[in-house]
């Protein structure tokens, strides 16, 4: 069992995001833990800056999210994913999308940008649980 601390960030009164810190390819990432997101995703700008030679494949499936449908989604295999003591050499089939709208909202609220959303795919596959009282995220390998 792996356990890592989480932070509850109040964006506005009554609006919260649950944050985790990790790394991808040796680069620190701030993640929103989002059990409502069906698929984990990473910011396209972050990928382009940190991994300019990364192979991105176009996803031709149905792309839908809270913000609507029809946005461009690429797929990548992320190297060296770390979350607390947990390490995964390859984090496969990760959606690469433009986080500009998310990070613009964060900036307006004087918050640091995020680079990744850890979605329900990770939570289900790793039998994750969230302890909001103790502010801990636990999961299995």
Secondary structure, 3 states (H helix, E strand, C coil): CEEEECEEEEEECCEEEEEEEEEECCEEEEEEECCCCCCCEEEHHHHHHHCCCCCCEECCCCCEECCEECCCCEEEEEEEEEECCEEEEEEEEEEEECCHHHHHHHHHCCCCCCCEEECHHHHHHCCCEEECCCCEEEECC
